[in-house]
């Protein structure tokens, strides 16, 4: 189900799958792929405070599914797609 959710983000929002570059140094159970905006579109997501060099939003589909059990009835998985809207 997480793979399907990530693919929905990819097709609807233009994200791509990534894995943390230091994933080999983490225990296997903490390494999870995530989706983010492609590197070529990094400029659209500049950090307003100028602190982060890379302010692209990240989304972990596994975490999104797990949060479904803690969210209230007003929250939906599709609400997570709002994070890809470039800051004004």
PDB file of N, CA, C and O in Angstrom:
ATOM      1  N   UNK A   1       0.802  -1.185   0.000  1.00  0.00           N
ATOM      2  CA  UNK A   1       0.000   0.000   0.000  1.00  0.00           C
ATOM      3  C   UNK A   1       0.859   1.268   0.000  1.00  0.00           C
ATOM      4  O   UNK A   1       0.504   2.256  -0.643  1.00  0.00           O
ATOM      5  N   UNK A   2       1.981   1.243   0.715  1.00  0.00           N
ATOM      6  CA  UNK A   2       2.860   2.409   0.751  1.00  0.00           C
ATOM      7  C   UNK A   2       3.443   2.690  -0.635  1.00  0.00           C
ATOM      8  O   UNK A   2       3.562   3.846  -1.040  1.00  0.00           O
ATOM      9  N   UNK A   3       3.800   1.645  -1.349  1.00  0.00           N
ATOM     10  CA  UNK A   3       4.336   1.839  -2.699  1.00  0.00           C
ATOM     11  C   UNK A   3       3.282   2.494  -3.597  1.00  0.00           C
ATOM     12  O   UNK A   3       3.601   3.387  -4.383  1.00  0.00           O
ATOM     13  N   UNK A   4       2.040   2.054  -3.481  1.00  0.00           N
ATOM     14  CA  UNK A   4       0.952   2.636  -4.266  1.00  0.00           C
ATOM     15  C   UNK A   4       0.775   4.115  -3.908  1.00  0.00           C
ATOM     16  O   UNK A   4       0.641   4.953  -4.800  1.00  0.00           O
ATOM     17  N   UNK A   5       0.774   4.440  -2.619  1.00  0.00           N
ATOM     18  CA  UNK A   5       0.612   5.824  -2.183  1.00  0.00           C
ATOM     19  C   UNK A   5       1.746   6.697  -2.715  1.00  0.00           C
ATOM     20  O   UNK A   5       1.504   7.818  -3.162  1.00  0.00           O
ATOM     21  N   UNK A   6       2.977   6.198  -2.672  1.00  0.00           N
ATOM     22  CA  UNK A   6       4.109   6.946  -3.222  1.00  0.00           C
ATOM     23  C   UNK A   6       3.961   7.174  -4.712  1.00  0.00           C
ATOM     24  O   UNK A   6       4.280   8.254  -5.209  1.00  0.00           O
ATOM     25  N   UNK A   7       3.482   6.171  -5.430  1.00  0.00           N
ATOM     26  CA  UNK A   7       3.279   6.316  -6.878  1.00  0.00           C
ATOM     27  C   UNK A   7       2.177   7.324  -7.188  1.00  0.00           C
ATOM     28  O   UNK A   7       2.252   8.033  -8.191  1.00  0.00           O
ATOM     29  N   UNK A   8       1.164   7.392  -6.343  1.00  0.00           N
ATOM     30  CA  UNK A   8       0.113   8.413  -6.534  1.00  0.00           C
ATOM     31  C   UNK A   8       0.746   9.797  -6.413  1.00  0.00           C
ATOM     32  O   UNK A   8       0.477  10.676  -7.232  1.00  0.00           O
ATOM     33  N   UNK A   9       1.579   9.992  -5.405  1.00  0.00           N
ATOM     34  CA  UNK A   9       2.270  11.277  -5.254  1.00  0.00           C
ATOM     35  C   UNK A   9       3.131  11.562  -6.484  1.00  0.00           C
ATOM     36  O   UNK A   9       3.155  12.687  -6.983  1.00  0.00           O
ATOM     37  N   UNK A  10       3.829  10.553  -6.966  1.00  0.00           N
ATOM     38  CA  UNK A  10       4.692  10.748  -8.134  1.00  0.00           C
ATOM     39  C   UNK A  10       3.895  11.185  -9.356  1.00  0.00           C
ATOM     40  O   UNK A  10       4.293  12.115 -10.058  1.00  0.00           O
ATOM     41  N   UNK A  11       2.797  10.534  -9.609  1.00  0.00           N
ATOM     42  CA  UNK A  11       2.029  10.819 -10.822  1.00  0.00           C
ATOM     43  C   UNK A  11       1.206  12.096 -10.722  1.00  0.00           C
ATOM     44  O   UNK A  11       1.053  12.810 -11.713  1.00  0.00           O
ATOM     45  N   UNK A  12       0.682  12.390  -9.556  1.00  0.00           N
ATOM     46  CA  UNK A  12      -0.171  13.570  -9.404  1.00  0.00           C
ATOM     47  C   UNK A  12       0.655  14.834  -9.140  1.00  0.00           C
ATOM     48  O   UNK A  12       0.326  15.905  -9.648  1.00  0.00           O
ATOM     49  N   UNK A  13       1.713  14.714  -8.356  1.00  0.00           N
ATOM     50  CA  UNK A  13       2.466  15.885  -7.908  1.00  0.00           C
ATOM     51  C   UNK A  13       3.848  16.016  -8.537  1.00  0.00           C
ATOM     52  O   UNK A  13       4.542  17.002  -8.290  1.00  0.00           O
ATOM     53  N   UNK A  14       4.257  15.051  -9.336  1.00  0.00           N
ATOM     54  CA  UNK A  14       5.557  15.145 -10.000  1.00  0.00           C
ATOM     55  C   UNK A  14       6.744  14.841  -9.103  1.00  0.00           C
ATOM     56  O   UNK A  14       7.854  15.302  -9.371  1.00  0.00           O
ATOM     57  N   UNK A  15       6.528  14.070  -8.039  1.00  0.00           N
ATOM     58  CA  UNK A  15       7.633  13.702  -7.157  1.00  0.00           C
ATOM     59  C   UNK A  15       8.388  12.503  -7.728  1.00  0.00           C
ATOM     60  O   UNK A  15       7.972  11.909  -8.722  1.00  0.00           O
ATOM     61  N   UNK A  16       9.491  12.162  -7.093  1.00  0.00           N
ATOM     62  CA  UNK A  16      10.291  11.000  -7.474  1.00  0.00           C
ATOM     63  C   UNK A  16      10.695  10.256  -6.211  1.00  0.00           C
ATOM     64  O   UNK A  16      10.777  10.851  -5.136  1.00  0.00           O
ATOM     65  N   UNK A  17      10.945   8.965  -6.335  1.00  0.00           N
ATOM     66  CA  UNK A  17      11.414   8.154  -5.204  1.00  0.00           C
ATOM     67  C   UNK A  17      12.862   8.490  -4.904  1.00  0.00           C
ATOM     68  O   UNK A  17      13.647   8.751  -5.816  1.00  0.00           O
ATOM     69  N   UNK A  18      13.217   8.484  -3.628  1.00  0.00           N
ATOM     70  CA  UNK A  18      14.604   8.654  -3.199  1.00  0.00           C
ATOM     71  C   UNK A  18      14.851   7.816  -1.960  1.00  0.00           C
ATOM     72  O   UNK A  18      13.918   7.394  -1.277  1.00  0.00           O
ATOM     73  N   UNK A  19      16.106   7.588  -1.686  1.00  0.00           N
ATOM     74  CA  UNK A  19      16.544   6.910  -0.477  1.00  0.00           C
ATOM     75  C   UNK A  19      17.654   7.761   0.117  1.00  0.00           C
ATOM     76  O   UNK A  19      18.488   8.282  -0.624  1.00  0.00           O
ATOM     77  N   UNK A  20      17.685   7.912   1.414  1.00  0.00           N
ATOM     78  CA  UNK A  20      18.694   8.759   2.046  1.00  0.00           C
ATOM     79  C   UNK A  20      20.086   8.291   1.638  1.00  0.00           C
ATOM     80  O   UNK A  20      20.349   7.088   1.632  1.00  0.00           O
ATOM     81  N   UNK A  21      20.992   9.222   1.293  1.00  0.00           N
ATOM     82  CA  UNK A  21      22.330   8.821   0.838  1.00  0.00           C
ATOM     83  C   UNK A  21      23.127   8.040   1.869  1.00  0.00           C
ATOM     84  O   UNK A  21      23.998   7.253   1.497  1.00  0.00           O
ATOM     85  N   UNK A  22      22.857   8.233   3.145  1.00  0.00           N
ATOM     86  CA  UNK A  22      23.572   7.512   4.202  1.00  0.00           C
ATOM     87  C   UNK A  22      22.808   6.282   4.665  1.00  0.00           C
ATOM     88  O   UNK A  22      23.056   5.785   5.763  1.00  0.00           O
ATOM     89  N   UNK A  23      21.891   5.784   3.859  1.00  0.00           N
ATOM     90  CA  UNK A  23      21.029   4.673   4.261  1.00  0.00           C
ATOM     91  C   UNK A  23      21.825   3.440   4.674  1.00  0.00           C
ATOM     92  O   UNK A  23      21.371   2.679   5.529  1.00  0.00           O
ATOM     93  N   UNK A  24      22.984   3.228   4.097  1.00  0.00           N
ATOM     94  CA  UNK A  24      23.782   2.042   4.417  1.00  0.00           C
ATOM     95  C   UNK A  24      24.245   2.048   5.873  1.00  0.00           C
ATOM     96  O   UNK A  24      24.526   0.987   6.430  1.00  0.00           O
ATOM     97  N   UNK A  25      24.330   3.220   6.495  1.00  0.00           N
ATOM     98  CA  UNK A  25      24.811   3.289   7.878  1.00  0.00           C
ATOM     99  C   UNK A  25      23.677   3.181   8.898  1.00  0.00           C
ATOM    100  O   UNK A  25      23.939   3.125  10.099  1.00  0.00           O
ATOM    101  N   UNK A  26      22.415   3.150   8.439  1.00  0.00           N
ATOM    102  CA  UNK A  26      21.272   3.024   9.350  1.00  0.00           C
ATOM    103  C   UNK A  26      20.880   1.566   9.495  1.00  0.00           C
ATOM    104  O   UNK A  26      21.116   0.768   8.588  1.00  0.00           O
ATOM    105  N   UNK A  27      20.280   1.205  10.633  1.00  0.00           N
ATOM    106  CA  UNK A  27      19.759  -0.164  10.764  1.00  0.00           C
ATOM    107  C   UNK A  27      18.686  -0.411   9.688  1.00  0.00           C
ATOM    108  O   UNK A  27      17.971   0.521   9.319  1.00  0.00           O
ATOM    109  N   UNK A  28      18.564  -1.614   9.194  1.00  0.00           N
ATOM    110  CA  UNK A  28      17.649  -1.896   8.086  1.00  0.00           C
ATOM    111  C   UNK A  28      16.196  -1.509   8.352  1.00  0.00           C
ATOM    112  O   UNK A  28      15.486  -1.130   7.420  1.00  0.00           O
ATOM    113  N   UNK A  29      15.740  -1.594   9.593  1.00  0.00           N
ATOM    114  CA  UNK A  29      14.335  -1.297   9.852  1.00  0.00           C
ATOM    115  C   UNK A  29      14.027   0.192   9.836  1.00  0.00           C
ATOM    116  O   UNK A  29      12.852   0.561   9.844  1.00  0.00           O
ATOM    117  N   UNK A  30      15.031   1.063   9.814  1.00  0.00           N
ATOM    118  CA  UNK A  30      14.774   2.505   9.769  1.00  0.00           C
ATOM    119  C   UNK A  30      14.925   3.074   8.370  1.00  0.00           C
ATOM    120  O   UNK A  30      14.594   4.238   8.142  1.00  0.00           O
ATOM    121  N   UNK A  31      15.410   2.293   7.442  1.00  0.00           N
ATOM    122  CA  UNK A  31      15.626   2.780   6.084  1.00  0.00           C
ATOM    123  C   UNK A  31      14.348   2.592   5.278  1.00  0.00           C
ATOM    124  O   UNK A  31      13.929   1.469   4.996  1.00  0.00           O
ATOM    125  N   UNK A  32      13.743   3.707   4.918  1.00  0.00           N
ATOM    126  CA  UNK A  32      12.530   3.650   4.117  1.00  0.00           C
ATOM    127  C   UNK A  32      12.652   4.639   2.974  1.00  0.00           C
ATOM    128  O   UNK A  32      13.092   5.770   3.181  1.00  0.00           O
ATOM    129  N   UNK A  33      12.273   4.239   1.782  1.00  0.00           N
ATOM    130  CA  UNK A  33      12.278   5.198   0.679  1.00  0.00           C
ATOM    131  C   UNK A  33      11.220   6.277   0.909  1.00  0.00           C
ATOM    132  O   UNK A  33      10.237   6.063   1.618  1.00  0.00           O
ATOM    133  N   UNK A  34      11.439   7.421   0.306  1.00  0.00           N
ATOM    134  CA  UNK A  34      10.497   8.525   0.414  1.00  0.00           C
ATOM    135  C   UNK A  34      10.349   9.160  -0.955  1.00  0.00           C
ATOM    136  O   UNK A  34      11.105   8.850  -1.876  1.00  0.00           O
ATOM    137  N   UNK A  35       9.380  10.046  -1.088  1.00  0.00           N
ATOM    138  CA  UNK A  35       9.220  10.777  -2.340  1.00  0.00           C
ATOM    139  C   UNK A  35       9.487  12.248  -2.073  1.00  0.00           C
ATOM    140  O   UNK A  35       9.230  12.749  -0.978  1.00  0.00           O
ATOM    141  N   UNK A  36      10.001  12.929  -3.075  1.00  0.00           N
ATOM    142  CA  UNK A  36      10.298  14.354  -2.978  1.00  0.00           C
ATOM    143  C   UNK A  36      10.260  14.965  -4.370  1.00  0.00           C
ATOM    144  O   UNK A  36      10.158  14.261  -5.374  1.00  0.00           O
ATOM    145  N   UNK A  37      10.344  16.266  -4.409  1.00  0.00           N
ATOM    146  CA  UNK A  37      10.384  16.996  -5.672  1.00  0.00           C
ATOM    147  C   UNK A  37      11.733  16.720  -6.341  1.00  0.00           C
ATOM    148  O   UNK A  37      12.749  16.656  -5.650  1.00  0.00           O
ATOM    149  N   UNK A  38      11.768  16.554  -7.666  1.00  0.00           N
ATOM    150  CA  UNK A  38      13.052  16.313  -8.342  1.00  0.00           C
ATOM    151  C   UNK A  38      14.047  17.457  -8.112  1.00  0.00           C
ATOM    152  O   UNK A  38      13.662  18.615  -7.950  1.00  0.00           O
ATOM    153  N   UNK A  39      15.306  17.110  -8.103  1.00  0.00           N
ATOM    154  CA  UNK A  39      16.385  18.071  -7.874  1.00  0.00           C
ATOM    155  C   UNK A  39      16.308  19.254  -8.830  1.00  0.00           C
ATOM    156  O   UNK A  39      16.638  20.378  -8.451  1.00  0.00           O
ATOM    157  N   UNK A  40      15.879  19.015 -10.051  1.00  0.00           N
ATOM    158  CA  UNK A  40      15.813  20.084 -11.055  1.00  0.00           C
ATOM    159  C   UNK A  40      14.837  21.187 -10.651  1.00  0.00           C
ATOM    160  O   UNK A  40      14.957  22.314 -11.131  1.00  0.00           O
ATOM    161  N   UNK A  41      13.879  20.889  -9.785  1.00  0.00           N
ATOM    162  CA  UNK A  41      12.875  21.870  -9.366  1.00  0.00           C
ATOM    163  C   UNK A  41      13.178  22.434  -7.979  1.00  0.00           C
ATOM    164  O   UNK A  41      12.308  23.048  -7.362  1.00  0.00           O
ATOM    165  N   UNK A  42      14.377  22.237  -7.493  1.00  0.00           N
ATOM    166  CA  UNK A  42      14.772  22.679  -6.156  1.00  0.00           C
ATOM    167  C   UNK A  42      14.557  24.182  -5.962  1.00  0.00           C
ATOM    168  O   UNK A  42      14.171  24.607  -4.873  1.00  0.00           O
ATOM    169  N   UNK A  43      14.794  24.979  -6.978  1.00  0.00           N
ATOM    170  CA  UNK A  43      14.685  26.439  -6.866  1.00  0.00           C
ATOM    171  C   UNK A  43      13.269  26.893  -6.537  1.00  0.00           C
ATOM    172  O   UNK A  43      13.089  27.974  -5.978  1.00  0.00           O
ATOM    173  N   UNK A  44      12.273  26.099  -6.867  1.00  0.00           N
ATOM    174  CA  UNK A  44      10.879  26.454  -6.568  1.00  0.00           C
ATOM    175  C   UNK A  44      10.594  26.395  -5.072  1.00  0.00           C
ATOM    176  O   UNK A  44       9.599  26.953  -4.612  1.00  0.00           O
ATOM    177  N   UNK A  45      11.448  25.731  -4.314  1.00  0.00           N
ATOM    178  CA  UNK A  45      11.210  25.493  -2.891  1.00  0.00           C
ATOM    179  C   UNK A  45      12.309  26.102  -2.037  1.00  0.00           C
ATOM    180  O   UNK A  45      12.868  25.435  -1.166  1.00  0.00           O
ATOM    181  N   UNK A  46      12.617  27.356  -2.282  1.00  0.00           N
ATOM    182  CA  UNK A  46      13.655  28.030  -1.507  1.00  0.00           C
ATOM    183  C   UNK A  46      13.192  28.212  -0.061  1.00  0.00           C
ATOM    184  O   UNK A  46      12.017  28.470   0.204  1.00  0.00           O
ATOM    185  N   UNK A  47      14.125  28.075   0.849  1.00  0.00           N
ATOM    186  CA  UNK A  47      13.837  28.265   2.271  1.00  0.00           C
ATOM    187  C   UNK A  47      13.681  29.758   2.537  1.00  0.00           C
ATOM    188  O   UNK A  47      14.604  30.534   2.288  1.00  0.00           O
ATOM    189  N   UNK A  48      12.525  30.160   3.037  1.00  0.00           N
ATOM    190  CA  UNK A  48      12.240  31.582   3.273  1.00  0.00           C
ATOM    191  C   UNK A  48      13.232  32.205   4.249  1.00  0.00           C
ATOM    192  O   UNK A  48      13.531  33.395   4.144  1.00  0.00           O
ATOM    193  N   UNK A  49      13.746  31.426   5.195  1.00  0.00           N
ATOM    194  CA  UNK A  49      14.684  31.950   6.179  1.00  0.00           C
ATOM    195  C   UNK A  49      16.130  31.842   5.725  1.00  0.00           C
ATOM    196  O   UNK A  49      17.024  32.380   6.378  1.00  0.00           O
ATOM    197  N   UNK A  50      16.372  31.160   4.624  1.00  0.00           N
ATOM    198  CA  UNK A  50      17.721  31.034   4.100  1.00  0.00           C
ATOM    199  C   UNK A  50      18.611  30.100   4.889  1.00  0.00           C
ATOM    200  O   UNK A  50      19.834  30.174   4.776  1.00  0.00           O
ATOM    201  N   UNK A  51      18.025  29.219   5.690  1.00  0.00           N
ATOM    202  CA  UNK A  51      18.815  28.308   6.518  1.00  0.00           C
ATOM    203  C   UNK A  51      19.162  27.037   5.759  1.00  0.00           C
ATOM    204  O   UNK A  51      20.312  26.599   5.757  1.00  0.00           O
ATOM    205  N   UNK A  52      18.168  26.452   5.120  1.00  0.00           N
ATOM    206  CA  UNK A  52      18.351  25.184   4.417  1.00  0.00           C
ATOM    207  C   UNK A  52      18.732  25.407   2.956  1.00  0.00           C
ATOM    208  O   UNK A  52      18.136  26.237   2.269  1.00  0.00           O
ATOM    209  N   UNK A  53      19.713  24.669   2.497  1.00  0.00           N
ATOM    210  CA  UNK A  53      20.091  24.720   1.093  1.00  0.00           C
ATOM    211  C   UNK A  53      19.066  23.967   0.234  1.00  0.00           C
ATOM    212  O   UNK A  53      18.803  24.342  -0.909  1.00  0.00           O
ATOM    213  N   UNK A  54      18.507  22.927   0.788  1.00  0.00           N
ATOM    214  CA  UNK A  54      17.536  22.102   0.069  1.00  0.00           C
ATOM    215  C   UNK A  54      16.245  22.058   0.892  1.00  0.00           C
ATOM    216  O   UNK A  54      16.151  21.313   1.867  1.00  0.00           O
ATOM    217  N   UNK A  55      15.259  22.853   0.498  1.00  0.00           N
ATOM    218  CA  UNK A  55      14.014  22.945   1.261  1.00  0.00           C
ATOM    219  C   UNK A  55      12.867  22.189   0.581  1.00  0.00           C
ATOM    220  O   UNK A  55      11.695  22.453   0.851  1.00  0.00           O
ATOM    221  N   UNK A  56      13.217  21.250  -0.300  1.00  0.00           N
ATOM    222  CA  UNK A  56      12.160  20.474  -0.956  1.00  0.00           C
ATOM    223  C   UNK A  56      11.420  19.646   0.083  1.00  0.00           C
ATOM    224  O   UNK A  56      12.040  19.122   1.008  1.00  0.00           O
ATOM    225  N   UNK A  57      10.093  19.519  -0.054  1.00  0.00           N
ATOM    226  CA  UNK A  57       9.341  18.698   0.905  1.00  0.00           C
ATOM    227  C   UNK A  57       9.615  17.212   0.690  1.00  0.00           C
ATOM    228  O   UNK A  57       9.788  16.759  -0.441  1.00  0.00           O
ATOM    229  N   UNK A  58       9.651  16.472   1.773  1.00  0.00           N
ATOM    230  CA  UNK A  58       9.829  15.027   1.733  1.00  0.00           C
ATOM    231  C   UNK A  58       8.552  14.380   2.244  1.00  0.00           C
ATOM    232  O   UNK A  58       7.859  14.941   3.093  1.00  0.00           O
ATOM    233  N   UNK A  59       8.246  13.209   1.729  1.00  0.00           N
ATOM    234  CA  UNK A  59       7.064  12.493   2.198  1.00  0.00           C
ATOM    235  C   UNK A  59       7.364  11.004   2.248  1.00  0.00           C
ATOM    236  O   UNK A  59       7.750  10.399   1.248  1.00  0.00           O
ATOM    237  N   UNK A  60       7.185  10.431   3.414  1.00  0.00           N
ATOM    238  CA  UNK A  60       7.354   8.989   3.594  1.00  0.00           C
ATOM    239  C   UNK A  60       6.000   8.313   3.571  1.00  0.00           C
ATOM    240  O   UNK A  60       5.243   8.449   4.533  1.00  0.00           O
ATOM    241  N   UNK A  61       5.658   7.586   2.510  1.00  0.00           N
ATOM    242  CA  UNK A  61       4.344   6.944   2.423  1.00  0.00           C
ATOM    243  C   UNK A  61       4.054   5.987   3.578  1.00  0.00           C
ATOM    244  O   UNK A  61       2.912   5.900   4.028  1.00  0.00           O
ATOM    245  N   UNK A  62       5.057   5.273   4.061  1.00  0.00           N
ATOM    246  CA  UNK A  62       4.831   4.358   5.186  1.00  0.00           C
ATOM    247  C   UNK A  62       4.389   5.164   6.410  1.00  0.00           C
ATOM    248  O   UNK A  62       3.445   4.778   7.099  1.00  0.00           O
ATOM    249  N   UNK A  63       5.060   6.269   6.676  1.00  0.00           N
ATOM    250  CA  UNK A  63       4.689   7.114   7.813  1.00  0.00           C
ATOM    251  C   UNK A  63       3.300   7.706   7.624  1.00  0.00           C
ATOM    252  O   UNK A  63       2.535   7.806   8.583  1.00  0.00           O
ATOM    253  N   UNK A  64       2.968   8.098   6.404  1.00  0.00           N
ATOM    254  CA  UNK A  64       1.647   8.645   6.124  1.00  0.00           C
ATOM    255  C   UNK A  64       0.545   7.652   6.443  1.00  0.00           C
ATOM    256  O   UNK A  64      -0.484   8.015   7.013  1.00  0.00           O
ATOM    257  N   UNK A  65       0.760   6.413   6.078  1.00  0.00           N
ATOM    258  CA  UNK A  65      -0.238   5.375   6.354  1.00  0.00           C
ATOM    259  C   UNK A  65      -0.346   5.136   7.860  1.00  0.00           C
ATOM    260  O   UNK A  65      -1.448   4.984   8.387  1.00  0.00           O
ATOM    261  N   UNK A  66       0.781   5.104   8.544  1.00  0.00           N
ATOM    262  CA  UNK A  66       0.761   4.888  10.002  1.00  0.00           C
ATOM    263  C   UNK A  66       0.047   6.035  10.721  1.00  0.00           C
ATOM    264  O   UNK A  66      -0.640   5.803  11.715  1.00  0.00           O
ATOM    265  N   UNK A  67       0.200   7.258  10.235  1.00  0.00           N
ATOM    266  CA  UNK A  67      -0.449   8.401  10.876  1.00  0.00           C
ATOM    267  C   UNK A  67      -1.964   8.372  10.722  1.00  0.00           C
ATOM    268  O   UNK A  67      -2.666   9.049  11.473  1.00  0.00           O
ATOM    269  N   UNK A  68      -2.477   7.618   9.785  1.00  0.00           N
ATOM    270  CA  UNK A  68      -3.929   7.525   9.613  1.00  0.00           C
ATOM    271  C   UNK A  68      -4.621   7.113  10.912  1.00  0.00           C
ATOM    272  O   UNK A  68      -5.757   7.511  11.167  1.00  0.00           O
ATOM    273  N   UNK A  69      -3.949   6.331  11.716  1.00  0.00           N
ATOM    274  CA  UNK A  69      -4.554   5.823  12.944  1.00  0.00           C
ATOM    275  C   UNK A  69      -4.527   6.835  14.084  1.00  0.00           C
ATOM    276  O   UNK A  69      -5.200   6.639  15.096  1.00  0.00           O
ATOM    277  N   UNK A  70      -3.763   7.907  13.936  1.00  0.00           N
ATOM    278  CA  UNK A  70      -3.694   8.913  14.987  1.00  0.00           C
ATOM    279  C   UNK A  70      -4.396  10.212  14.595  1.00  0.00           C
ATOM    280  O   UNK A  70      -4.663  11.051  15.456  1.00  0.00           O
ATOM    281  N   UNK A  71      -4.696  10.387  13.319  1.00  0.00           N
ATOM    282  CA  UNK A  71      -5.383  11.595  12.869  1.00  0.00           C
ATOM    283  C   UNK A  71      -6.847  11.549  13.255  1.00  0.00           C
ATOM    284  O   UNK A  71      -7.417  10.479  13.474  1.00  0.00           O
ATOM    285  N   UNK A  72      -7.435  12.708  13.335  1.00  0.00           N
ATOM    286  CA  UNK A  72      -8.875  12.801  13.570  1.00  0.00           C
ATOM    287  C   UNK A  72      -9.637  12.535  12.275  1.00  0.00           C
ATOM    288  O   UNK A  72      -9.029  12.351  11.221  1.00  0.00           O
ATOM    289  N   UNK A  73     -10.947  12.515  12.351  1.00  0.00           N
ATOM    290  CA  UNK A  73     -11.765  12.195  11.179  1.00  0.00           C
ATOM    291  C   UNK A  73     -11.720  13.258  10.081  1.00  0.00           C
ATOM    292  O   UNK A  73     -12.144  13.001   8.954  1.00  0.00           O
ATOM    293  N   UNK A  74     -11.207  14.453  10.403  1.00  0.00           N
ATOM    294  CA  UNK A  74     -11.152  15.521   9.400  1.00  0.00           C
ATOM    295  C   UNK A  74      -9.948  15.400   8.478  1.00  0.00           C
ATOM    296  O   UNK A  74      -9.882  16.107   7.473  1.00  0.00           O
ATOM    297  N   UNK A  75      -9.010  14.541   8.782  1.00  0.00           N
ATOM    298  CA  UNK A  75      -7.758  14.445   8.028  1.00  0.00           C
ATOM    299  C   UNK A  75      -7.815  13.302   7.031  1.00  0.00           C
ATOM    300  O   UNK A  75      -8.328  12.227   7.341  1.00  0.00           O
ATOM    301  N   UNK A  76      -7.284  13.533   5.822  1.00  0.00           N
ATOM    302  CA  UNK A  76      -7.263  12.538   4.752  1.00  0.00           C
ATOM    303  C   UNK A  76      -5.844  12.424   4.199  1.00  0.00           C
ATOM    304  O   UNK A  76      -5.052  13.357   4.333  1.00  0.00           O
ATOM    305  N   UNK A  77      -5.520  11.303   3.588  1.00  0.00           N
ATOM    306  CA  UNK A  77      -4.202  11.142   2.963  1.00  0.00           C
ATOM    307  C   UNK A  77      -3.962  12.181   1.887  1.00  0.00           C
ATOM    308  O   UNK A  77      -2.827  12.620   1.700  1.00  0.00           O
ATOM    309  N   UNK A  78      -4.996  12.582   1.180  1.00  0.00           N
ATOM    310  CA  UNK A  78      -4.812  13.561   0.102  1.00  0.00           C
ATOM    311  C   UNK A  78      -4.369  14.923   0.646  1.00  0.00           C
ATOM    312  O   UNK A  78      -3.808  15.728  -0.098  1.00  0.00           O
ATOM    313  N   UNK A  79      -4.614  15.190   1.932  1.00  0.00           N
ATOM    314  CA  UNK A  79      -4.160  16.449   2.529  1.00  0.00           C
ATOM    315  C   UNK A  79      -2.641  16.575   2.486  1.00  0.00           C
ATOM    316  O   UNK A  79      -2.113  17.686   2.464  1.00  0.00           O
ATOM    317  N   UNK A  80      -1.939  15.452   2.476  1.00  0.00           N
ATOM    318  CA  UNK A  80      -0.472  15.479   2.432  1.00  0.00           C
ATOM    319  C   UNK A  80       0.061  16.036   1.118  1.00  0.00           C
ATOM    320  O   UNK A  80       1.208  16.480   1.060  1.00  0.00           O
ATOM    321  N   UNK A  81      -0.735  16.021   0.078  1.00  0.00           N
ATOM    322  CA  UNK A  81      -0.262  16.502  -1.217  1.00  0.00           C
ATOM    323  C   UNK A  81      -0.115  18.025  -1.244  1.00  0.00           C
ATOM    324  O   UNK A  81       0.536  18.565  -2.139  1.00  0.00           O
ATOM    325  N   UNK A  82      -0.704  18.712  -0.288  1.00  0.00           N
ATOM    326  CA  UNK A  82      -0.586  20.169  -0.222  1.00  0.00           C
ATOM    327  C   UNK A  82       0.854  20.608   0.041  1.00  0.00           C
ATOM    328  O   UNK A  82       1.219  21.744  -0.263  1.00  0.00           O
ATOM    329  N   UNK A  83       1.662  19.731   0.594  1.00  0.00           N
ATOM    330  CA  UNK A  83       3.047  20.078   0.913  1.00  0.00           C
ATOM    331  C   UNK A  83       3.882  20.378  -0.325  1.00  0.00           C
ATOM    332  O   UNK A  83       4.947  20.985  -0.216  1.00  0.00           O
ATOM    333  N   UNK A  84       3.421  19.966  -1.488  1.00  0.00           N
ATOM    334  CA  UNK A  84       4.205  20.174  -2.715  1.00  0.00           C
ATOM    335  C   UNK A  84       3.931  21.520  -3.374  1.00  0.00           C
ATOM    336  O   UNK A  84       4.561  21.853  -4.377  1.00  0.00           O
ATOM    337  N   UNK A  85       3.010  22.290  -2.831  1.00  0.00           N
ATOM    338  CA  UNK A  85       2.740  23.605  -3.400  1.00  0.00           C
ATOM    339  C   UNK A  85       3.925  24.514  -3.066  1.00  0.00           C
ATOM    340  O   UNK A  85       4.250  24.702  -1.894  1.00  0.00           O
ATOM    341  N   UNK A  86       4.572  25.079  -4.095  1.00  0.00           N
ATOM    342  CA  UNK A  86       5.727  25.947  -3.816  1.00  0.00           C
ATOM    343  C   UNK A  86       5.331  27.124  -2.937  1.00  0.00           C
ATOM    344  O   UNK A  86       4.239  27.670  -3.095  1.00  0.00           O
ATOM    345  N   UNK A  87       6.198  27.522  -2.017  1.00  0.00           N
ATOM    346  CA  UNK A  87       5.881  28.677  -1.172  1.00  0.00           C
ATOM    347  C   UNK A  87       5.747  29.952  -2.010  1.00  0.00           C
ATOM    348  O   UNK A  87       6.425  30.114  -3.025  1.00  0.00           O
ATOM    349  N   UNK A  88       4.885  30.828  -1.582  1.00  0.00           N
ATOM    350  CA  UNK A  88       4.660  32.082  -2.337  1.00  0.00           C
ATOM    351  C   UNK A  88       5.731  33.102  -2.045  1.00  0.00           C
ATOM    352  O   UNK A  88       5.698  34.205  -2.591  1.00  0.00           O
TER     353      UNK A  88
END
